Amino acid sequence: MENNELKKIYDNPLHIRYMNNPSEELVLEAVKRNGLAIKYINNPSNYVKEVAIKNNPLAVEYIEDLGEENSILAVSLLWNSLKYIKNPTNKVKLEALNAKGWAIQFIENPTEEMQLKAVSKDYDSIKYIKEPSEEVQLAAIKKYWAAIKFINSPTLEARREAVKGNEEAINYINFNLDELKILIGDNIKIVKYVYDSIDVDFVVNVVIDKVKEESIDEKYIKDFLELEILEMNKINFIKAYGSKKAKVFLVDYKLSR
């Protein structure tokens, strides 16, 4: 009789639903072949739960008294199984985030630690975080500048970090003229995206203040010199307004050509 029942399980693991008081062997065979078969098993042992989860982590939806260990097993195998785990512990949540930052969407009121873990794993998981703190915004943007696209109200520091990462970020943020001065000071190459909507003298005045700085970096000078959309004698401009350091970078640039 047992062999006949076992054959039925081999053919269709979900046949376990029609069996009265199936043996542990039959139960294990069923969940080994289809983890979702645990839906039809009363009071499964911890080992049966584990076998079912290893076959299909989504089996957690049908497991009562899952326990932390089996919960961790499930989310480590399939991050979105977190969706079906009732009252997961912080350890389970963090394990899910270790697997995929997007798991943050299944965590109610995530801590800042969890948010940081999510965006450090997957920058775009910030789209699932309501009102992320500046620290979380910056962590996501430092991972990849395009995270700015998913932030509804980025702080000025977050916007600055984004344009430092890539000038194209200017297309995804709002700014006023005072903020634009700061952003141009962070990355002169954003000018090619805003040139048609601002006065040239505005840009020139920002750059004058920038090149006067002794702390100016070499990349800014190089980017300024190579910015084709800004038609002017840039060499004479740096000679006239540049700090000592800016002029050194200018000489180095000319020698490298």
C-alpha positions in Angstrom: 0.0 0.0 0.0 2.8 2.4 1.0 4.6 1.8 -2.4 1.4 2.5 -4.2 0.9 5.8 -2.3 4.6 6.6 -2.9 4.1 6.2 -6.7 1.2 8.6 -6.6 3.4 11.2 -4.9 6.1 10.6 -7.5 3.6 11.3 -10.2 2.0 14.3 -8.5 3.3 15.6 -5.1 0.1 17.5 -4.5 -1.7 14.2 -4.3 -0.7 14.3 -0.6 -3.9 16.4 0.0 -6.0 13.3 -0.6 -4.1 11.1 1.9 -5.3 10.6 5.5 -2.4 10.7 8.0 0.4 10.2 5.5 3.7 8.9 6.8 6.7 11.1 7.3 8.3 9.3 4.3 5.4 10.3 2.0 5.3 13.8 3.4 9.0 14.3 2.8 8.8 12.9 -0.7 5.9 15.3 -1.5 7.7 18.5 -0.3 11.0 17.4 -1.7 9.3 17.3 -5.1 7.1 20.3 -4.6 7.6 22.6 -1.6 4.1 24.0 -2.0 2.7 20.6 -1.1 3.2 21.6 2.5 0.0 23.5 2.2 -1.8 20.2 2.6 0.2 18.8 5.5 -1.0 19.2 9.1 1.6 20.0 11.8 4.7 19.4 9.6 7.9 18.8 11.5 10.7 21.4 11.4 12.6 19.2 9.0 9.7 18.9 6.6 9.4 22.7 6.7 13.1 23.0 5.9 12.9 20.6 3.0 9.8 22.4 1.6 11.6 25.7 1.8 14.7 24.4 0.0 12.5 23.2 -2.8 10.5 26.4 -3.0 11.1 29.3 -0.6 7.5 30.6 -1.4 6.3 27.6 0.6 6.6 29.9 3.7 3.2 31.3 2.8 1.6 28.1 4.0 3.8 27.4 7.0 2.6 28.3 10.5 5.2 28.7 13.2 7.9 29.2 10.7 10.7 30.1 13.1 13.6 32.5 12.6 16.0 29.8 11.2 13.6 28.7 8.5 12.7 32.3 7.8 16.4 33.1 7.2 16.7 30.1 5.0 13.8 31.2 2.9 14.9 34.8 2.3 18.5 33.8 1.7 17.3 31.6 -1.1 14.6 34.0 -2.4 14.5 37.5 -1.1 10.9 38.2 -2.0 9.7 35.3 0.1 9.9 37.9 2.9 6.5 39.1 1.6 4.9 36.0 3.0 6.6 35.8 6.4 4.5 37.0 9.2 6.2 39.2 11.8 9.8 38.6 10.6 12.5 39.4 13.1 15.1 42.1 12.4 17.6 39.4 11.7 15.3 38.0 9.0 14.8 41.4 7.5 18.5 42.1 7.4 19.2 38.8 5.8 16.6 39.5 3.1 18.3 42.9 2.5 21.6 41.1 2.2 20.1 39.1 -0.6 18.4 42.1 -2.4 17.9 45.7 -1.5 14.4 45.6 -3.0 13.3 43.5 0.0 12.9 46.9 1.8 9.4 47.1 0.1 8.2 44.3 2.3 9.4 45.8 5.6 7.1 48.1 7.5 8.7 51.1 9.0 12.3 50.0 8.2 15.0 51.4 10.4 17.7 53.7 8.9 20.2 50.8 9.2 17.9 48.7 7.1 17.4 51.6 4.6 21.2 52.0 4.3 21.7 48.3 3.8 19.1 48.3 1.1 20.5 51.2 -1.0 24.1 50.0 -0.5 23.0 46.7 -2.0 20.8 48.1 -4.8 20.8 51.9 -5.3 17.3 51.9 -6.9 15.7 50.3 -3.8 15.4 53.9 -2.6 12.2 54.1 -4.7 10.6 51.9 -2.0 11.6 54.2 0.9 9.3 57.0 1.9 11.0 60.2 2.8 14.6 58.8 3.0 17.0 60.8 5.2 19.8 62.7 3.7 22.2 60.0 4.8 20.2 57.4 2.9 19.8 59.6 -0.1 23.6 60.2 -0.3 24.4 56.5 0.2 22.2 55.6 -2.7 23.6 58.3 -5.0 27.2 57.4 -4.1 26.4 53.9 -5.1 25.1 55.2 -8.5 24.3 58.8 -9.4 21.0 57.8 -11.1 19.4 57.1 -7.8 18.4 60.7 -7.9 15.7 59.8 -10.3 13.8 57.9 -7.6 14.0 60.5 -4.8 11.0 62.8 -4.7 12.5 65.6 -2.7 16.3 65.3 -2.7 18.2 67.6 -0.4 20.7 70.1 -1.9 23.6 67.9 -0.8 22.0 64.9 -2.5 21.6 66.9 -5.7 25.2 68.0 -5.5 26.4 64.5 -5.1 24.4 63.4 -8.1 25.8 66.1 -10.4 29.3 65.3 -9.2 28.6 61.7 -10.2 27.3 62.6 -13.7 26.3 65.9 -15.2 23.2 64.3 -16.7 21.7 64.2 -13.2 20.8 67.9 -13.7 18.0 66.7 -16.0 16.3 65.0 -13.1 16.4 67.6 -10.4 14.8 71.0 -9.6 16.8 74.0 -8.6 16.7 77.8 -8.2 19.4 80.1 -9.5 21.3 80.2 -6.2 21.4 76.4 -6.2 22.4 76.3 -9.8 25.5 78.4 -8.9 26.5 75.7 -6.5 25.8 72.9 -8.9 27.8 74.5 -11.7 30.6 74.9 -9.1 30.4 71.2 -8.5 30.4 70.1 -12.2 30.9 72.7 -15.0 29.7 70.1 -17.5 26.1 70.5 -16.4 26.1 73.8 -18.4 25.6 71.9 -21.6 22.2 70.8 -20.3 21.0 74.2 -19.0 22.8 76.6 -21.4 19.7 77.5 -23.4 17.8 78.5 -20.3 20.3 80.7 -18.5 22.4 83.8 -19.3 26.0 83.3 -20.4 27.2 86.0 -18.0 25.6 84.0 -15.1 27.9 81.0 -16.0 30.9 83.2 -16.4 30.5 84.8 -13.0 30.1 81.4 -11.4 33.3 80.2 -13.1 35.2 83.3 -12.1 34.5 82.6 -8.5 35.3 79.0 -8.9 38.7 79.3 -10.7 39.8 81.8 -8.0 39.7 79.1 -5.4 43.1 77.7 -4.3 41.2 74.4 -3.5 40.1 74.0 -7.1 40.7 70.5 -8.5 42.4 69.6 -11.8 39.4 67.9 -13.2 37.3 71.1 -13.0 39.9 73.0 -15.0 40.1 70.2 -17.6 36.3 70.0 -17.9 36.1 73.8 -18.2 38.7 73.9 -21.0 37.0 71.1 -22.9 33.5 72.4 -22.6 32.7 73.2 -26.2 29.3 74.8 -25.7 31.0 77.7 -23.7 32.7 79.7 -26.5 35.3 81.9 -25.0 39.1 82.2 -24.7 39.4 79.9 -21.7 43.1 80.0 -21.5 43.2 83.8 -21.2 40.2 83.5 -18.8 42.2 81.3 -16.4 45.2 83.6 -16.8 43.1 86.6 -15.8 41.0 85.1 -13.0 42.6 81.8 -11.9 44.3 81.1 -8.6 47.9 80.0 -8.6 46.7 76.4 -8.5 44.4 76.9 -11.4 47.2 78.3 -13.5 49.4 75.4 -12.6 46.7 73.0 -13.8 46.3 75.1 -17.0 50.1 74.7 -17.8 49.9 71.0 -17.1 46.9 70.7 -19.4 48.6 72.5 -22.2 51.8 70.4 -21.8 49.8 67.2 -22.0 48.1 68.1 -25.3 
